[in-house]
């Protein structure tokens, strides 16, 4: 059975955060802040590296009860300060330090929210390869981002 890689729907999330746009933008790029929030569910971030430039590497490693579970290995494609970040996003398993297993595209857009704060729009697309190989994981991507964005809201408070 083949899977149409373009057919898997994109995950889209919108949130209004109480923090100013610049604080939210920096939370996506500052390794010390990333380790506090960019991990879904019970996972914890243990290592974050960011080469903050177009083409730069963006690496997150996570653990669950002190056991490595993988993380994300991404490449920053576009940085528009305080406005937009685009990544080639890769999910990595615990035994894969060499590179991403499944590439996708992640875009975060930030705008000033009416009444203050930040309106964040996250779109995670091109998830077809992940869906074809690990459908149970692909189905959890949206819920994973929900939890991660909750943690982001706490981190920038």
C-alpha positions in Angstrom: 0.0 0.0 0.0 1.4 3.4 -0.9 0.5 6.6 0.8 0.1 9.9 -1.0 2.6 12.0 0.9 0.8 15.3 0.0 -2.6 13.9 1.2 -1.8 13.8 4.9 -3.4 17.0 6.3 -1.3 19.8 7.8 -1.5 20.4 11.5 -2.5 24.0 12.3 -2.7 25.6 15.7 -3.4 29.2 16.8 -2.8 30.6 20.3 -2.8 33.9 21.9 0.0 34.3 24.5 0.2 37.0 27.1 3.9 37.7 26.3 5.1 40.3 23.8 6.0 39.1 20.3 9.8 39.5 20.9 9.7 37.3 24.0 7.8 34.6 22.1 10.2 34.8 19.1 13.2 34.5 21.4 11.7 31.5 23.1 11.9 29.6 19.8 15.6 30.4 19.4 17.2 30.6 22.8 18.5 27.1 23.8 18.1 27.7 27.5 14.4 28.6 27.1 13.8 25.8 24.5 14.9 23.1 26.9 12.2 24.2 29.3 9.3 23.9 26.9 9.9 22.2 23.5 9.0 18.6 24.5 5.5 17.0 24.3 3.8 15.2 27.1 6.0 13.8 29.9 9.2 14.3 27.9 11.9 16.7 29.0 14.3 18.6 26.8 17.9 17.8 27.7 19.9 19.4 25.0 19.1 22.3 22.6 21.4 23.8 19.9 20.5 26.6 17.6 22.6 28.1 14.8 20.5 31.2 14.4 20.7 31.9 10.7 19.0 30.7 7.5 20.5 27.3 6.8 21.5 26.9 10.5 21.0 23.7 12.5 18.3 23.4 15.1 18.7 20.4 17.4 16.6 19.2 20.3 17.2 16.0 22.3 14.6 14.7 24.8 14.3 12.1 27.5 11.4 10.3 29.2 12.3 9.2 32.8 16.0 9.8 32.0 15.8 7.4 29.0 16.6 9.0 25.6 13.7 9.1 23.2 15.0 11.1 20.4 13.9 14.6 19.5 14.1 16.9 16.5 16.9 17.7 14.1 15.9 20.7 11.9 17.3 23.3 9.6 16.2 26.9 9.9 15.0 28.0 6.4 13.8 31.5 7.1 14.0 33.9 10.0 12.1 37.2 10.0 12.8 38.7 13.4 9.8 38.9 15.6 7.5 37.8 12.8 8.2 34.3 11.3 10.4 31.2 11.5 10.4 28.4 9.0 12.1 25.0 9.5 12.8 21.8 7.6 11.8 19.7 10.6 12.9 16.2 11.3 11.7 13.7 13.9 14.5 11.6 15.3 14.4 8.3 17.2 16.5 7.5 20.3 19.2 5.7 18.2 19.4 8.3 15.5 22.0 11.0 16.2 23.1 11.0 12.6 20.2 12.9 11.1 16.4 13.3 10.7 14.2 10.3 10.1 11.2 12.1 8.7 11.4 15.6 7.2 8.5 17.9 7.3 7.9 21.7 7.1 7.2 23.8 10.2 6.2 27.5 10.1 5.5 29.7 13.1 4.1 33.2 12.5 3.8 35.8 15.2 1.6 38.9 15.2 0.6 41.4 17.9 -2.7 40.3 19.4 -5.5 42.8 19.8 -5.4 44.0 23.4 -1.7 43.0 23.8 0.3 39.8 23.7 1.1 37.6 20.8 -1.0 35.7 18.3 1.0 32.6 17.3 0.1 30.5 14.2 1.8 27.2 13.8 1.5 25.1 10.6 3.2 21.7 10.5 2.9 20.2 7.0 4.5 17.6 4.7 3.9 15.0 7.3 3.1 12.3 4.7 6.4 10.3 5.2 5.8 10.2 8.9 2.2 9.1 8.4 3.3 6.4 6.0 5.9 4.9 8.3 4.4 5.5 11.7 0.7 6.3 11.5 0.2 6.1 15.2 2.8 8.8 15.7 1.4 11.0 12.9 -2.0 10.9 14.5 -0.5 12.4 17.7 1.3 15.3 16.1 -1.6 17.8 16.7 -2.0 16.7 20.3 1.8 16.9 20.7 1.8 20.5 19.5 -1.1 21.3 21.8 0.9 20.3 24.9 4.1 21.9 23.6 2.3 25.2 23.1 0.8 25.0 26.6 4.4 24.7 27.9 5.5 27.6 25.7 2.8 29.8 27.2 4.1 29.0 30.7 7.7 29.6 29.7 7.1 33.1 28.3 4.8 34.2 31.1 
